[in-house]
Amino acid sequence: MTPAFIAGDWGISHLTLALCDAQGNPLETRRGPGAAASRGRFAEVFDELAASWLAQGHLPAVLCGSVGSSFGWRETPYLPCPGDLQALGREAVAVRDAVRIVPGMRCTNPLGAPDFMRGEETQLLGAPVLEASMGRGKQLVCLPGTHTKWVLMEGSVVREFLTAPTGELFATLCEHSVLVREQSASIVHSPSEFERGLEAAANHPDVSLLHKLFQARSLRLDRQLSPEGGPSWLSGLLIGADVAGAMPLFAGHVEGAPVHVIGAPRLNANYVAAIARHGRTAIAIDGARAALAGLALINRDEERQDQ
């Protein structure tokens, strides 16, 4: 396969650069510091990681994520919603010759508040390449992660979305709270304790998450939950609460249709299990592959514009 471009998913915490063929298949992958750790030196980080690829000749690069934020390499605009994902390539911002950054998207979410995404829009664009059922009519899409997105789409148009800081809350409670674990205990995934957490989220559905959180500690104190099982129980509680809160907000638009879940495989599996408890089918799509497919589409769109 012949190298065609460099794809970059540059989030807050991590950078993944890939040398790709024209379809977005990675020929080689490299990791680097996220946008938070790259402030003021984005060009240097990019050039260092991609040096041997760039030495092979002229290769365009397309980057998405927090690299386009206010503290990124170059701030790119937020496209308003409803907005068509097909516009992403046309609105990409050049930071220097052959290096472009994908814009984010913004909306007024179902709660009437402003909401934003950077990086997920590229996954949404690429997902239909991997899953034919994407991109047809109205659909609900979940992109789990540090800041989980719930997105209402119609074809390639993003109508609105809602963000839940599920992953960030999980990490904060695990690292900076006595509720979940002793700091000497490692964080491991226990499917059985995760299921118990989902069950706790479903019990007493009218009770707020705030009033269930202390069980992460009280169950351990009562020896009903092992020290190692605490994080998995909390993960189930948070994901269960996330799904239970989001689904009713969008149910009237996509009643009965499968929910597409785009993210890392294990996180996808956790959300698929939580969604199944609400009687809905979920289709999992690998988020890293979706991002590469989306960046490949944007690269091809930019090539057509340059011709």
N, C-alpha and C positions, 0 to 999 in steps of 0.2 A: 504494500500500500504506500502511496506517495503522500508525504506531508503536505497539507494545504493551508493550515493556519494554527495559531496557538489559542487555546481556549483557557479562560481563567475564571474560576469561581472564587472570589476574594471576599469572604465573609468577615465578620468582626473578629473571630477567633482563629480562623484557619484560611490558608490559601492553598488551592489546588490548581496547578498549571498542567495542561496536557497538550502534547503535540498530536494533532489530529489529522485524519484524512478529511476529504470534502464532506463526508457524511457524519462527521463527529466521532468516529471510532478512534479511541486513544491509542497512539503508537508508543507513547512513553509518558509517564506521569511523574511530577515532582511536587513536593510539599514545601510550604514556607509559612512565615508568620502572617497572622491575620491583619486586618486593617488597623485595629487598635494598636498593635505593636509596630506597624509600618509607617506611622505618621511622620511626615516630613521626608521620607526616604522611599517612596513607592517606586520611583524610577530605578533606584539602585537595587532594590529587592527583585524587581522584575528582570532587570538586565543580568543580575547575577545568576538567577535560576534558569533563565532562558538563553544564556550566552552561547552554548554549543549549538542550540537550534537556530539562533539568529545567524550564526556563522555559516550555515548551510546556504544562505541566500535570503532573498526578500520573502518574509512570511508575515502576513497580517495577524493581528491579535485582537480578540474580542473578549472583554472582561465584564463580569456582572457582580452584583453584591455591594457590600459596604465600601468598596473602592470608589464608588460614585457618590458617597455620602458627603456631608458637610466637612468631615475630617479626612476624606479620601484623597485620592490622587487628583481628581477633578470632580467637583460637584455637578451631577447631572440632574435634569429636571424630573419631577414626578408627573407622569401623564395622568390626566384626570379620568375618573370612571363615571359612567360607563366608558370603557376604552378598549379598542381592538388591539390584541397582541401583535397583529401584523404590522403595527406602526413602530414597534420597538427598533427595528433595524434603521428605519428612516430617521429616528430621533436619537440614535446613538451619537455620543459626543467624542470627537477626536482629541486626545491629549497630546499626541505628537504623530508624526507620519506613521500610518499603518497600525496605530494602537487606538482602539475605540472602547468606550464604556457605555453599557446599556443603561437606559433610564429606569427609574423605579415607577411605581404607580401609587396614586392616592385616591381615597374615596371618603364619603360620609358613610360610616358603618351602620348596621341595623339599630344601634343604640343612639344614633344621632350625633356621634362624635367623629372627629377626624381620625383617619387610619392610614397607614403607610406600609409599603413593602419594597424591598430591594433584594433581588436575587430570585425570589419565588416566581416573579413574572416570566423569567427565562425558563424555569422548569415547566410552568404552565404552557408555554409556547412549544416546548419540545416533547411533552408527554404524549400528544397524539401520534407522534412518530413511533412510539413504543406500544401504545395501546389504542387500537382502532375505535373503541367505544368512546374515547375522549373526543371532544370537539363536535358532538352531535346534540343539538337542542340544549335545553336547560339542564344543568348538572351542578352538583355540589362537590367541591374538591377540598380535601383537608391536606395541608402540608405541615406535618408535625415537626417540631424542633424546639430550639430555644424560645422562639416566639412563634407559636403555632398559628397558621393562617387557615381560616375557613372562608372559602371563596365561592360565590355564586357566579356561574358562567352561563353564557348563551352562545353556543358555537365558539368562536375565538374571541368573543367580547367578555371582558371582566365587568360584571354589573356592580358588585360591591363585595366587600370582604370584612372580616373581623379578626383581630389579633388577640391571642391569649398567651401570656408569658409563662406557659406551663413548664417548659424545660428550664427556664431561668429560675422559677420558684423552686423547682425540684433541686437544682444545684445549690441555691442559696440555703435552703433548709438542711441539705445534707452536709454542707461545709461549715455553716455558721450558726447552727442551732443544736441544742441538746435534745430536741424532740425525736430525731430520727435515729441517731447512732452515736456511739462513742467514736472519737476521732481515730482510735486505733483499729476500729473494725473496717475492713475493706468493703467497697461497694460492688456487689455481685448481683446478677439477675437470677431471681428465683421465680419461676413460672407460677408455682402454687401460691406464694405470698402475693404476687401481682394479682392473681385472681381474687384473693381475699380482699385486697385493696379495692378492686372493682366492685366487689359485693358491698363493701362498706360505703362506697360512693352511691350505690343504688338504694341502700337502706335509708329510710327516713328521707325521701327525696325533697321534702319541703324544708329540711334543715340545711343551713348554709355550710359551705366548706369550712369556714372559720371554726365552727363548733364541732367539726369532726377531726381536725388536725391533731389535737392533743392525744388522740388514741394511738398515734404512732409511738408515743412515749408510754402511755398508761398500759398498753398491751405488752410492752417489753417489761415494765416494772412488775406486771402480774404474771410474767413468764408465759404468756399466750403467744408471744412473738419473739423469735430469736433475735439476738443482736445483728446477725447477718441478714435477717429477713426484713429489717426495717425499711431500707431504701426501696425494695421491690414493692412492699405494701404501700408506701407513700406514692410511688409511681402509679400504682393502680388507682389509688384514691384520686390523685390529681388528674390523670387521664380520664377516669370515669366522670369526674366533675366537669372537665373540659367538654367531653362529648355530650353529656346530659344538658349542659347549658347552651351549646351551640346548635344542636340539631333542631330544637323547636323554633329557633329564630329563622331557619331557612326551609323548614318542612313544607310550608305552604307552596313554595315555588317548585319543589322537586320531589313531590310525594311518591314514595315507592321506588324511585330510581336508585341505582347503585351509587355509592359514594366512592369517588376515586381518592386514594391516599398516596401521596407522593413524598417519599422521604427515604431515610436509611432503613435497610431491611428489618432490623429488630424493632425499631420504633414503629415502622409500618405494621408489623405483626401485632404489637400491643394495641394500636388504634383499631385495627380490623377486629380484634377481639372485643374491644369496648363498644364499637359500633354494632356488632352482632347482637349484643345484649339489648339493643333498641329495635331489634327485628329488621335491621337493614343489612343488605349485602354490601361488602366493600371490595374494591379492586385495588391491589397494591401495585405501585409503579416505583421503580428504583429512582430516587431523586438525583443521584450523581449522573446517571445515564440520561435522565430527562434534561438536566442542565446542559450537558454536552450536545445533545440533539438540538436544543434551543439555540445555543451559541452557533452551531453549524448553520442553522437556518438564517440567523442574523448575518453571519459572514457571507453567505451566498447572496442575500439581499443587498448587502453593501457592495459586493462585487458587481452586481447588476447596475447599481447606481453609478459606480465609477466608470462603467463602460461608455 
